[in-house]
Structure formats: structure tokens, C-alpha cells
Amino acid sequence: MKTCNILLSSINDVKNFVNLVSRFDYDIDLASGRYVVDAKSIMGIFSLDLSKPIAVEIHSDNCDDLLDELKPYIQ
């Protein structure tokens, strides 16, 4: 499992992020405080506090391709 922090500052960022992570088969979660949601769920993401960085938990060890694509969002 790999972890990084991202910041989604607009509605378009959230939409693009969900489209991006949905192309990958492994499980990806977002954690903010005590809440954890599926990163492929746009409604779940909007239930989080988007004013702060969000932890991305990728449940795969071979996810360098995803991390490369997430660079615009990584804090």
C-alpha cells in the first residue's frame, strides 16, 4: 500500500480525479480525519472537507503509473 496527500480545490479537480482513478483496477481510498471513502465515488469525495489536503491510500505496490498521473494534485 502507498500513501500520498492531494488537494482537490475545485469541482473540475474532483471530476477529473475520479475519471483518472476509475481507470485503475486496484482499490483506492481517500481519508480525511476519521472518514474514509472510495476514491472512485464522486459523492463520497464531496462528503469530505476539501479545504484541507486529503490522504490517498492506494492498495497496490505497483502503482507508479497512477502516482505519475496524480502529480498535479499531490501536495
C-alpha positions as CSV (number, residue, x, y, z in Angstrom):
1,M,0.0,0.0,0.0
2,K,1.2,3.5,-0.8
3,T,0.0,6.8,0.6
4,C,0.3,10.4,-0.5
5,N,-1.6,13.7,0.1
6,I,-3.6,15.5,-2.5
7,L,-5.6,18.8,-2.7
8,L,-8.8,19.0,-4.8
9,S,-9.6,22.7,-5.0
10,S,-12.4,22.8,-7.5
11,I,-15.4,20.8,-8.8
12,N,-13.4,20.1,-12.0
13,D,-10.5,18.8,-10.0
14,V,-12.8,16.3,-8.3
15,K,-14.4,15.2,-11.6
16,N,-11.0,14.8,-13.3
17,F,-9.6,12.9,-10.3
18,V,-12.5,10.4,-10.3
19,N,-12.2,9.9,-14.0
20,L,-8.4,9.3,-13.6
21,V,-8.6,6.8,-10.7
22,S,-11.5,4.9,-12.2
23,R,-9.2,3.7,-15.0
24,F,-7.2,1.6,-12.5
25,D,-8.3,-1.8,-11.2
26,Y,-7.0,-1.7,-7.7
27,D,-8.7,-0.2,-4.7
28,I,-8.0,3.5,-3.9
29,D,-9.3,5.2,-0.7
30,L,-9.4,8.8,0.4
31,A,-9.0,9.6,4.1
32,S,-9.8,12.9,5.8
33,G,-9.8,12.9,9.6
34,R,-11.8,9.8,10.7
35,Y,-13.6,9.5,7.4
36,V,-12.5,7.1,4.6
37,V,-14.3,7.0,1.2
38,D,-13.8,5.2,-2.1
39,A,-11.7,7.4,-4.4
40,K,-13.9,6.3,-7.3
41,S,-17.0,7.7,-5.7
42,I,-17.7,11.4,-6.6
43,M,-20.4,11.6,-3.9
44,G,-18.0,10.2,-1.3
45,I,-15.4,12.8,-2.2
46,F,-17.8,15.6,-1.9
47,S,-18.7,14.4,1.6
48,L,-15.1,15.2,2.7
49,D,-13.6,18.5,3.8
50,L,-12.0,19.6,0.5
51,S,-10.4,22.7,2.1
52,K,-7.6,20.6,3.5
53,P,-5.2,18.0,1.9
54,I,-6.7,14.5,1.7
55,A,-4.7,11.3,2.2
56,V,-4.8,8.9,-0.8
57,E,-4.3,5.2,0.1
58,I,-3.5,3.1,-2.9
59,H,-4.0,-0.7,-2.2
60,S,-1.3,-1.8,-4.6
61,D,2.5,-1.9,-4.6
62,N,2.8,-1.5,-8.4
63,C,1.1,1.9,-8.7
64,D,3.9,4.1,-10.1
65,D,1.8,4.8,-13.2
66,L,-1.0,6.2,-11.1
67,L,1.3,8.3,-9.0
68,D,2.7,9.9,-12.1
69,E,-0.8,10.9,-13.2
70,L,-1.7,12.2,-9.8
71,K,1.3,14.7,-9.8
72,P,-0.9,17.8,-10.5
73,Y,-2.9,17.0,-7.3
74,I,-0.1,15.9,-4.9
75,Q,0.8,18.3,-2.2
